[in-house]
Amino acid sequence: MGGEKTMKQLQQDVDEYIGQFKEGYFQPMEMMARMTEELGELSREVMHEYGPKKKKSSEVKNSIEEEMGDVLFVLICMANSMDIDLAHAHDLVIDKFTNRDKDRWTRKEIDQ
């Protein structure tokens, strides 16, 4: 289960898991609602860890890592259901930031 995986492998893992069930992937709007829910849970964990609102002793212990995993799972489900290659989507956004935003941020000095 551990180790380094490519995005393609992650997408295949999720597809194999979802493929076991008759219901298959949810509809896009259902997945969007699920993504919103998972982002809220991630936000709550980040707030507990780094913000002023600490967790109550009665609250379930979740981790930021687990919540990020949930967000990633739902994102992969959405991509798979829409036949989107997330590695390609990643390349598109990196290209956009590399070109469009190349002068937006202050670059670090390079030691020579």
N, CA, C and O atoms as CSV, one atom per row, in Angstrom:
chain,resi,resn,atom,element,x,y,z
A,1,MET,N,N,0.815,-1.203,0.000
A,1,MET,CA,C,0.000,0.000,0.000
A,1,MET,C,C,0.851,1.256,0.000
A,1,MET,O,O,0.444,2.277,-0.553
A,2,GLY,N,N,2.033,1.196,0.614
A,2,GLY,CA,C,2.880,2.380,0.698
A,2,GLY,C,C,3.766,2.509,-0.518
A,2,GLY,O,O,3.565,1.844,-1.535
A,3,GLY,N,N,4.736,3.365,-0.394
A,3,GLY,CA,C,5.696,3.551,-1.473
A,3,GLY,C,C,5.280,4.652,-2.420
A,3,GLY,O,O,4.196,5.226,-2.318
A,4,GLU,N,N,6.176,4.924,-3.341
A,4,GLU,CA,C,5.912,5.966,-4.320
A,4,GLU,C,C,5.100,5.397,-5.472
A,4,GLU,O,O,5.426,4.344,-6.020
A,5,LYS,N,N,4.047,6.102,-5.829
A,5,LYS,CA,C,3.194,5.696,-6.937
A,5,LYS,C,C,3.052,6.859,-7.899
A,5,LYS,O,O,3.102,8.026,-7.509
A,6,THR,N,N,2.877,6.521,-9.142
A,6,THR,CA,C,2.594,7.557,-10.130
A,6,THR,C,C,1.123,7.950,-10.010
A,6,THR,O,O,0.320,7.234,-9.411
A,7,MET,N,N,0.792,9.081,-10.581
A,7,MET,CA,C,-0.607,9.496,-10.586
A,7,MET,C,C,-1.449,8.464,-11.343
A,7,MET,O,O,-2.583,8.178,-10.956
A,8,LYS,N,N,-0.899,7.917,-12.405
A,8,LYS,CA,C,-1.629,6.891,-13.162
A,8,LYS,C,C,-1.942,5.692,-12.266
A,8,LYS,O,O,-3.045,5.149,-12.315
A,9,GLN,N,N,-0.974,5.281,-11.453
A,9,GLN,CA,C,-1.198,4.164,-10.538
A,9,GLN,C,C,-2.263,4.510,-9.503
A,9,GLN,O,O,-3.108,3.674,-9.181
A,10,LEU,N,N,-2.232,5.725,-8.982
A,10,LEU,CA,C,-3.254,6.151,-8.030
A,10,LEU,C,C,-4.631,6.105,-8.675
A,10,LEU,O,O,-5.591,5.631,-8.068
A,11,GLN,N,N,-4.724,6.594,-9.895
A,11,GLN,CA,C,-6.008,6.582,-10.592
A,11,GLN,C,C,-6.465,5.148,-10.855
A,11,GLN,O,O,-7.656,4.853,-10.761
A,12,GLN,N,N,-5.535,4.259,-11.181
A,12,GLN,CA,C,-5.890,2.856,-11.401
A,12,GLN,C,C,-6.343,2.197,-10.098
A,12,GLN,O,O,-7.312,1.438,-10.090
A,13,ASP,N,N,-5.644,2.486,-8.994
A,13,ASP,CA,C,-6.023,1.929,-7.692
A,13,ASP,C,C,-7.468,2.294,-7.344
A,13,ASP,O,O,-8.255,1.440,-6.936
A,14,VAL,N,N,-7.798,3.563,-7.513
A,14,VAL,CA,C,-9.152,4.020,-7.189
A,14,VAL,C,C,-10.161,3.377,-8.138
A,14,VAL,O,O,-11.237,2.963,-7.709
A,15,ASP,N,N,-9.820,3.292,-9.419
A,15,ASP,CA,C,-10.740,2.700,-10.390
A,15,ASP,C,C,-11.000,1.228,-10.081
A,15,ASP,O,O,-12.130,0.755,-10.207
A,16,GLU,N,N,-9.959,0.508,-9.677
A,16,GLU,CA,C,-10.134,-0.897,-9.310
A,16,GLU,C,C,-11.020,-1.022,-8.073
A,16,GLU,O,O,-11.869,-1.911,-8.001
A,17,TYR,N,N,-10.825,-0.137,-7.107
A,17,TYR,CA,C,-11.645,-0.174,-5.902
A,17,TYR,C,C,-13.112,0.108,-6.242
A,17,TYR,O,O,-13.995,-0.658,-5.855
A,18,ILE,N,N,-13.372,1.192,-6.954
A,18,ILE,CA,C,-14.742,1.580,-7.290
A,18,ILE,C,C,-15.391,0.538,-8.207
A,18,ILE,O,O,-16.598,0.307,-8.134
A,19,GLY,N,N,-14.581,-0.091,-9.073
A,19,GLY,CA,C,-15.091,-1.093,-10.015
A,19,GLY,C,C,-15.678,-2.329,-9.353
A,19,GLY,O,O,-16.362,-3.110,-10.015
A,20,GLN,N,N,-15.428,-2.526,-8.064
A,20,GLN,CA,C,-15.979,-3.674,-7.342
A,20,GLN,C,C,-17.470,-3.534,-7.059
A,20,GLN,O,O,-18.136,-4.514,-6.725
A,21,PHE,N,N,-17.989,-2.329,-7.192
A,21,PHE,CA,C,-19.344,-2.043,-6.742
A,21,PHE,C,C,-20.263,-1.711,-7.911
A,21,PHE,O,O,-19.871,-1.002,-8.838
A,22,LYS,N,N,-21.484,-2.229,-7.861
A,22,LYS,CA,C,-22.480,-1.978,-8.907
A,22,LYS,C,C,-22.743,-0.493,-9.094
A,22,LYS,O,O,-22.957,-0.026,-10.212
A,23,GLU,N,N,-22.724,0.248,-7.984
A,23,GLU,CA,C,-23.054,1.675,-8.061
A,23,GLU,C,C,-22.032,2.476,-8.859
A,23,GLU,O,O,-22.381,3.482,-9.476
A,24,GLY,N,N,-20.791,2.046,-8.855
A,24,GLY,CA,C,-19.750,2.774,-9.589
A,24,GLY,C,C,-19.528,4.166,-9.031
A,24,GLY,O,O,-19.773,4.432,-7.854
A,25,TYR,N,N,-19.061,5.040,-9.895
A,25,TYR,CA,C,-18.793,6.416,-9.484
A,25,TYR,C,C,-20.089,7.180,-9.284
A,25,TYR,O,O,-21.075,6.938,-9.981
A,26,PHE,N,N,-20.085,8.111,-8.323
A,26,PHE,CA,C,-21.222,9.003,-8.129
A,26,PHE,C,C,-21.273,9.975,-9.301
A,26,PHE,O,O,-20.319,10.089,-10.072
A,27,GLN,N,N,-22.382,10.664,-9.423
A,27,GLN,CA,C,-22.527,11.710,-10.425
A,27,GLN,C,C,-21.628,12.894,-10.033
A,27,GLN,O,O,-21.339,13.083,-8.852
A,28,PRO,N,N,-21.186,13.693,-11.019
A,28,PRO,CA,C,-20.272,14.798,-10.725
A,28,PRO,C,C,-20.737,15.732,-9.613
A,28,PRO,O,O,-19.925,16.122,-8.774
A,29,MET,N,N,-22.009,16.100,-9.577
A,29,MET,CA,C,-22.476,17.017,-8.532
A,29,MET,C,C,-22.448,16.354,-7.159
A,29,MET,O,O,-22.216,17.027,-6.155
A,30,GLU,N,N,-22.682,15.049,-7.102
A,30,GLU,CA,C,-22.582,14.331,-5.829
A,30,GLU,C,C,-21.129,14.317,-5.358
A,30,GLU,O,O,-20.854,14.486,-4.170
A,31,MET,N,N,-20.211,14.115,-6.289
A,31,MET,CA,C,-18.794,14.125,-5.922
A,31,MET,C,C,-18.336,15.524,-5.520
A,31,MET,O,O,-17.481,15.674,-4.648
A,32,MET,N,N,-18.908,16.549,-6.160
A,32,MET,CA,C,-18.557,17.922,-5.787
A,32,MET,C,C,-19.009,18.190,-4.354
A,32,MET,O,O,-18.287,18.820,-3.582
A,33,ALA,N,N,-20.187,17.719,-4.002
A,33,ALA,CA,C,-20.671,17.880,-2.625
A,33,ALA,C,C,-19.761,17.124,-1.661
A,33,ALA,O,O,-19.439,17.621,-0.582
A,34,ARG,N,N,-19.353,15.928,-2.055
A,34,ARG,CA,C,-18.450,15.135,-1.210
A,34,ARG,C,C,-17.107,15.834,-1.065
A,34,ARG,O,O,-16.523,15.841,0.018
A,35,MET,N,N,-16.615,16.423,-2.150
A,35,MET,CA,C,-15.343,17.158,-2.099
A,35,MET,C,C,-15.454,18.333,-1.133
A,35,MET,O,O,-14.537,18.592,-0.353
A,36,THR,N,N,-16.562,19.030,-1.186
A,36,THR,CA,C,-16.789,20.162,-0.289
A,36,THR,C,C,-16.778,19.692,1.158
A,36,THR,O,O,-16.183,20.333,2.024
A,37,GLU,N,N,-17.435,18.575,1.411
A,37,GLU,CA,C,-17.456,18.004,2.769
A,37,GLU,C,C,-16.041,17.651,3.231
A,37,GLU,O,O,-15.650,17.975,4.352
A,38,GLU,N,N,-15.280,16.986,2.364
A,38,GLU,CA,C,-13.921,16.576,2.729
A,38,GLU,C,C,-13.007,17.778,2.929
A,38,GLU,O,O,-12.161,17.767,3.823
A,39,LEU,N,N,-13.166,18.815,2.110
A,39,LEU,CA,C,-12.370,20.031,2.293
A,39,LEU,C,C,-12.697,20.702,3.622
A,39,LEU,O,O,-11.815,21.255,4.280
A,40,GLY,N,N,-13.957,20.651,4.008
A,40,GLY,CA,C,-14.348,21.194,5.301
A,40,GLY,C,C,-13.684,20.439,6.443
A,40,GLY,O,O,-13.234,21.046,7.415
A,41,GLU,N,N,-13.623,19.110,6.325
A,41,GLU,CA,C,-12.975,18.302,7.358
A,41,GLU,C,C,-11.477,18.579,7.409
A,41,GLU,O,O,-10.892,18.637,8.491
A,42,LEU,N,N,-10.854,18.752,6.243
A,42,LEU,CA,C,-9.434,19.102,6.198
A,42,LEU,C,C,-9.215,20.471,6.831
A,42,LEU,O,O,-8.278,20.661,7.607
A,43,SER,N,N,-10.072,21.411,6.503
A,43,SER,CA,C,-9.962,22.752,7.067
A,43,SER,C,C,-10.060,22.716,8.588
A,43,SER,O,O,-9.320,23.409,9.285
A,44,ARG,N,N,-10.961,21.918,9.081
A,44,ARG,CA,C,-11.135,21.797,10.531
A,44,ARG,C,C,-9.870,21.247,11.190
A,44,ARG,O,O,-9.455,21.737,12.240
A,45,GLU,N,N,-9.258,20.237,10.581
A,45,GLU,CA,C,-8.038,19.664,11.144
A,45,GLU,C,C,-6.879,20.660,11.106
A,45,GLU,O,O,-6.090,20.731,12.049
A,46,VAL,N,N,-6.774,21.423,10.028
A,46,VAL,CA,C,-5.724,22.447,9.936
A,46,VAL,C,C,-5.961,23.511,11.007
A,46,VAL,O,O,-5.012,23.978,11.637
A,47,MET,N,N,-7.220,23.894,11.214
A,47,MET,CA,C,-7.549,24.876,12.247
A,47,MET,C,C,-7.156,24.354,13.633
A,47,MET,O,O,-6.612,25.096,14.450
A,48,HIS,N,N,-7.434,23.086,13.885
A,48,HIS,CA,C,-7.076,22.508,15.186
A,48,HIS,C,C,-5.569,22.470,15.391
A,48,HIS,O,O,-5.078,22.723,16.491
A,49,GLU,N,N,-4.850,22.156,14.343
A,49,GLU,CA,C,-3.398,22.004,14.446
A,49,GLU,C,C,-2.665,23.344,14.461
A,49,GLU,O,O,-1.738,23.538,15.247
A,50,TYR,N,N,-3.082,24.271,13.590
A,50,TYR,CA,C,-2.322,25.510,13.400
A,50,TYR,C,C,-3.063,26.776,13.792
A,50,TYR,O,O,-2.457,27.842,13.904
A,51,GLY,N,N,-4.355,26.669,13.999
A,51,GLY,CA,C,-5.146,27.850,14.307
A,51,GLY,C,C,-5.441,27.969,15.788
A,51,GLY,O,O,-4.963,27.175,16.598
A,52,PRO,N,N,-6.234,28.970,16.133
A,52,PRO,CA,C,-6.540,29.219,17.542
A,52,PRO,C,C,-7.580,28.271,18.132
A,52,PRO,O,O,-7.700,28.162,19.353
A,53,LYS,N,N,-8.330,27.586,17.274
A,53,LYS,CA,C,-9.405,26.718,17.765
A,53,LYS,C,C,-8.894,25.292,17.930
A,53,LYS,O,O,-8.794,24.547,16.955
A,54,LYS,N,N,-8.579,24.921,19.142
A,54,LYS,CA,C,-8.041,23.589,19.419
A,54,LYS,C,C,-9.173,22.579,19.565
A,54,LYS,O,O,-10.310,22.938,19.871
A,55,LYS,N,N,-8.846,21.328,19.344
A,55,LYS,CA,C,-9.811,20.240,19.389
A,55,LYS,C,C,-10.280,19.983,20.817
A,55,LYS,O,O,-9.495,20.041,21.764
A,56,LYS,N,N,-11.573,19.699,20.955
A,56,LYS,CA,C,-12.130,19.326,22.257
A,56,LYS,C,C,-11.733,17.888,22.559
A,56,LYS,O,O,-11.527,17.094,21.641
A,57,SER,N,N,-11.628,17.557,23.811
A,57,SER,CA,C,-11.252,16.193,24.197
A,57,SER,C,C,-12.280,15.169,23.731
A,57,SER,O,O,-11.953,13.991,23.584
A,58,SER,N,N,-13.513,15.597,23.498
A,58,SER,CA,C,-14.570,14.676,23.069
A,58,SER,C,C,-14.581,14.458,21.551
A,58,SER,O,O,-15.297,13.585,21.059
A,59,GLU,N,N,-13.796,15.243,20.808
A,59,GLU,CA,C,-13.792,15.127,19.348
A,59,GLU,C,C,-12.904,13.984,18.883
A,59,GLU,O,O,-11.880,13.683,19.496
A,60,VAL,N,N,-13.314,13.354,17.788
A,60,VAL,CA,C,-12.571,12.250,17.201
A,60,VAL,C,C,-11.217,12.757,16.706
A,60,VAL,O,O,-11.114,13.835,16.120
A,61,LYS,N,N,-10.190,11.957,16.957
A,61,LYS,CA,C,-8.850,12.328,16.512
A,61,LYS,C,C,-8.671,11.928,15.053
A,61,LYS,O,O,-8.607,10.741,14.731
A,62,ASN,N,N,-8.593,12.899,14.193
A,62,ASN,CA,C,-8.271,12.692,12.784
A,62,ASN,C,C,-6.967,13.426,12.522
A,62,ASN,O,O,-6.544,14.263,13.319
A,63,SER,N,N,-6.340,13.110,11.414
A,63,SER,CA,C,-5.104,13.803,11.099
A,63,SER,C,C,-5.243,14.554,9.782
A,63,SER,O,O,-6.087,14.235,8.944
A,64,ILE,N,N,-4.401,15.545,9.627
A,64,ILE,CA,C,-4.362,16.293,8.374
A,64,ILE,C,C,-4.043,15.337,7.230
A,64,ILE,O,O,-4.615,15.444,6.145
A,65,GLU,N,N,-3.138,14.411,7.473
A,65,GLU,CA,C,-2.768,13.437,6.439
A,65,GLU,C,C,-3.977,12.622,5.988
A,65,GLU,O,O,-4.193,12.447,4.789
A,66,GLU,N,N,-4.766,12.123,6.939
A,66,GLU,CA,C,-5.957,11.348,6.582
A,66,GLU,C,C,-6.943,12.188,5.779
A,66,GLU,O,O,-7.507,11.722,4.788
A,67,GLU,N,N,-7.145,13.418,6.211
A,67,GLU,CA,C,-8.103,14.278,5.523
A,67,GLU,C,C,-7.613,14.635,4.121
A,67,GLU,O,O,-8.413,14.728,3.190
A,68,MET,N,N,-6.296,14.837,3.965
A,68,MET,CA,C,-5.761,15.067,2.619
A,68,MET,C,C,-5.973,13.840,1.742
A,68,MET,O,O,-6.277,13.957,0.555
A,69,GLY,N,N,-5.808,12.666,2.335
A,69,GLY,CA,C,-6.063,11.430,1.601
A,69,GLY,C,C,-7.501,11.344,1.128
A,69,GLY,O,O,-7.763,10.919,0.003
A,70,ASP,N,N,-8.444,11.751,1.990
A,70,ASP,CA,C,-9.858,11.747,1.594
A,70,ASP,C,C,-10.111,12.702,0.434
A,70,ASP,O,O,-10.832,12.364,-0.505
A,71,VAL,N,N,-9.516,13.904,0.498
A,71,VAL,CA,C,-9.670,14.882,-0.579
A,71,VAL,C,C,-9.093,14.313,-1.877
A,71,VAL,O,O,-9.711,14.418,-2.936
A,72,LEU,N,N,-7.919,13.717,-1.786
A,72,LEU,CA,C,-7.278,13.135,-2.968
A,72,LEU,C,C,-8.132,12.018,-3.562
A,72,LEU,O,O,-8.285,11.932,-4.780
A,73,PHE,N,N,-8.686,11.169,-2.709
A,73,PHE,CA,C,-9.531,10.068,-3.184
A,73,PHE,C,C,-10.731,10.597,-3.972
A,73,PHE,O,O,-11.032,10.103,-5.059
A,74,VAL,N,N,-11.404,11.593,-3.426
A,74,VAL,CA,C,-12.577,12.139,-4.113
A,74,VAL,C,C,-12.163,12.830,-5.410
A,74,VAL,O,O,-12.859,12.712,-6.419
A,75,LEU,N,N,-11.039,13.548,-5.397
A,75,LEU,CA,C,-10.547,14.191,-6.617
A,75,LEU,C,C,-10.254,13.149,-7.689
A,75,LEU,O,O,-10.596,13.339,-8.857
A,76,ILE,N,N,-9.627,12.059,-7.296
A,76,ILE,CA,C,-9.329,10.989,-8.260
A,76,ILE,C,C,-10.620,10.360,-8.779
A,76,ILE,O,O,-10.726,10.055,-9.967
A,77,CYS,N,N,-11.596,10.166,-7.901
A,77,CYS,CA,C,-12.899,9.643,-8.347
A,77,CYS,C,C,-13.511,10.561,-9.400
A,77,CYS,O,O,-14.002,10.094,-10.427
A,78,MET,N,N,-13.479,11.861,-9.145
A,78,MET,CA,C,-14.035,12.821,-10.109
A,78,MET,C,C,-13.296,12.741,-11.437
A,78,MET,O,O,-13.913,12.700,-12.502
A,79,ALA,N,N,-11.974,12.719,-11.364
A,79,ALA,CA,C,-11.176,12.660,-12.590
A,79,ALA,C,C,-11.463,11.386,-13.366
A,79,ALA,O,O,-11.667,11.424,-14.580
A,80,ASN,N,N,-11.479,10.265,-12.671
A,80,ASN,CA,C,-11.745,8.998,-13.350
A,80,ASN,C,C,-13.113,8.990,-14.016
A,80,ASN,O,O,-13.255,8.539,-15.152
A,81,SER,N,N,-14.112,9.487,-13.312
A,81,SER,CA,C,-15.473,9.471,-13.855
A,81,SER,C,C,-15.608,10.377,-15.075
A,81,SER,O,O,-16.504,10.183,-15.897
A,82,MET,N,N,-14.726,11.363,-15.197
A,82,MET,CA,C,-14.759,12.305,-16.321
A,82,MET,C,C,-13.673,12.012,-17.347
A,82,MET,O,O,-13.476,12.773,-18.294
A,83,ASP,N,N,-12.967,10.896,-17.146
A,83,ASP,CA,C,-11.888,10.479,-18.043
A,83,ASP,C,C,-10.801,11.557,-18.160
A,83,ASP,O,O,-10.343,11.884,-19.255
A,84,ILE,N,N,-10.404,12.098,-17.006
A,84,ILE,CA,C,-9.358,13.123,-16.957
A,84,ILE,C,C,-8.083,12.491,-16.406
A,84,ILE,O,O,-8.102,11.856,-15.352
A,85,ASP,N,N,-6.995,12.665,-17.112
A,85,ASP,CA,C,-5.680,12.195,-16.684
A,85,ASP,C,C,-5.095,13.274,-15.770
A,85,ASP,O,O,-4.729,14.353,-16.236
A,86,LEU,N,N,-5.007,12.983,-14.477
A,86,LEU,CA,C,-4.543,13.995,-13.522
A,86,LEU,C,C,-3.080,14.366,-13.720
A,86,LEU,O,O,-2.694,15.495,-13.414
A,87,ALA,N,N,-2.264,13.462,-14.218
A,87,ALA,CA,C,-0.867,13.817,-14.507
A,87,ALA,C,C,-0.824,14.876,-15.602
A,87,ALA,O,O,-0.033,15.817,-15.531
A,88,HIS,N,N,-1.675,14.725,-16.615
A,88,HIS,CA,C,-1.743,15.713,-17.687
A,88,HIS,C,C,-2.302,17.032,-17.153
A,88,HIS,O,O,-1.814,18.103,-17.515
A,89,ALA,N,N,-3.317,16.961,-16.298
A,89,ALA,CA,C,-3.876,18.175,-15.690
A,89,ALA,C,C,-2.804,18.902,-14.882
A,89,ALA,O,O,-2.719,20.130,-14.910
A,90,HIS,N,N,-1.986,18.132,-14.163
A,90,HIS,CA,C,-0.882,18.709,-13.392
A,90,HIS,C,C,0.114,19.412,-14.318
A,90,HIS,O,O,0.545,20.531,-14.038
A,91,ASP,N,N,0.474,18.757,-15.413
A,91,ASP,CA,C,1.409,19.359,-16.368
A,91,ASP,C,C,0.863,20.673,-16.917
A,91,ASP,O,O,1.609,21.639,-17.081
A,92,LEU,N,N,-0.440,20.709,-17.202
A,92,LEU,CA,C,-1.054,21.940,-17.716
A,92,LEU,C,C,-0.939,23.082,-16.720
A,92,LEU,O,O,-0.615,24.210,-17.093
A,93,VAL,N,N,-1.202,22.789,-15.455
A,93,VAL,CA,C,-1.163,23.859,-14.451
A,93,VAL,C,C,0.274,24.303,-14.168
A,93,VAL,O,O,0.515,25.492,-13.959
A,94,ILE,N,N,1.225,23.375,-14.157
A,94,ILE,CA,C,2.632,23.758,-13.960
A,94,ILE,C,C,3.100,24.638,-15.117
A,94,ILE,O,O,3.809,25.623,-14.908
A,95,ASP,N,N,2.703,24.282,-16.328
A,95,ASP,CA,C,3.057,25.090,-17.492
A,95,ASP,C,C,2.453,26.487,-17.370
A,95,ASP,O,O,3.104,27.484,-17.682
A,96,LYS,N,N,1.210,26.547,-16.917
A,96,LYS,CA,C,0.545,27.844,-16.740
A,96,LYS,C,C,1.297,28.694,-15.719
A,96,LYS,O,O,1.579,29.864,-15.976
A,97,PHE,N,N,1.623,28.114,-14.564
A,97,PHE,CA,C,2.325,28.885,-13.539
A,97,PHE,C,C,3.734,29.247,-13.978
A,97,PHE,O,O,4.212,30.341,-13.679
A,98,THR,N,N,4.400,28.349,-14.680
A,98,THR,CA,C,5.765,28.603,-15.139
A,98,THR,C,C,5.809,29.759,-16.131
A,98,THR,O,O,6.744,30.559,-16.117
A,99,ASN,N,N,4.811,29.845,-16.980
A,99,ASN,CA,C,4.802,30.896,-18.001
A,99,ASN,C,C,4.062,32.155,-17.564
A,99,ASN,O,O,4.626,33.249,-17.586
A,100,ARG,N,N,2.831,32.005,-17.176
A,100,ARG,CA,C,2.014,33.164,-16.827
A,100,ARG,C,C,2.540,33.884,-15.590
A,100,ARG,O,O,2.569,35.114,-15.549
A,101,ASP,N,N,2.949,33.130,-14.596
A,101,ASP,CA,C,3.347,33.715,-13.310
A,101,ASP,C,C,4.853,33.727,-13.081
A,101,ASP,O,O,5.308,33.805,-11.940
A,102,LYS,N,N,5.627,33.651,-14.161
A,102,LYS,CA,C,7.081,33.526,-14.013
A,102,LYS,C,C,7.716,34.704,-13.267
A,102,LYS,O,O,8.755,34.537,-12.628
A,103,ASP,N,N,7.110,35.883,-13.340
A,103,ASP,CA,C,7.672,37.060,-12.668
A,103,ASP,C,C,6.807,37.526,-11.496
A,103,ASP,O,O,6.989,38.635,-10.993
A,104,ARG,N,N,5.890,36.704,-11.071
A,104,ARG,CA,C,4.958,37.113,-10.012
A,104,ARG,C,C,5.594,37.084,-8.627
A,104,ARG,O,O,5.275,37.930,-7.792
A,105,TRP,N,N,6.470,36.146,-8.367
A,105,TRP,CA,C,7.057,35.943,-7.045
A,105,TRP,C,C,8.536,36.289,-7.060
A,105,TRP,O,O,9.176,36.249,-8.111
A,106,THR,N,N,9.075,36.625,-5.911
A,106,THR,CA,C,10.492,36.949,-5.783
A,106,THR,C,C,11.283,35.654,-5.734
A,106,THR,O,O,11.078,34.824,-4.849
A,107,ARG,N,N,12.171,35.488,-6.671
A,107,ARG,CA,C,12.975,34.263,-6.737
A,107,ARG,C,C,14.069,34.269,-5.683
A,107,ARG,O,O,14.573,35.324,-5.298
A,108,LYS,N,N,14.422,33.096,-5.229
A,108,LYS,CA,C,15.529,32.941,-4.282
A,108,LYS,C,C,16.836,33.190,-5.009
A,108,LYS,O,O,16.955,32.953,-6.211
A,109,GLU,N,N,17.809,33.671,-4.261
A,109,GLU,CA,C,19.151,33.850,-4.811
A,109,GLU,C,C,19.778,32.478,-5.004
A,109,GLU,O,O,19.646,31.607,-4.145
A,110,ILE,N,N,20.446,32.287,-6.104
A,110,ILE,CA,C,21.115,31.023,-6.394
A,110,ILE,C,C,22.575,31.154,-6.001
A,110,ILE,O,O,23.279,32.036,-6.492
A,111,ASP,N,N,23.034,30.271,-5.108
A,111,ASP,CA,C,24.439,30.269,-4.697
A,111,ASP,C,C,25.302,29.760,-5.845
A,111,ASP,O,O,24.971,28.779,-6.510
A,112,GLN,N,N,26.409,30.448,-6.059
A,112,GLN,CA,C,27.291,30.002,-7.141
A,112,GLN,C,C,28.669,29.728,-6.632
A,112,GLN,O,O,29.548,29.342,-7.403
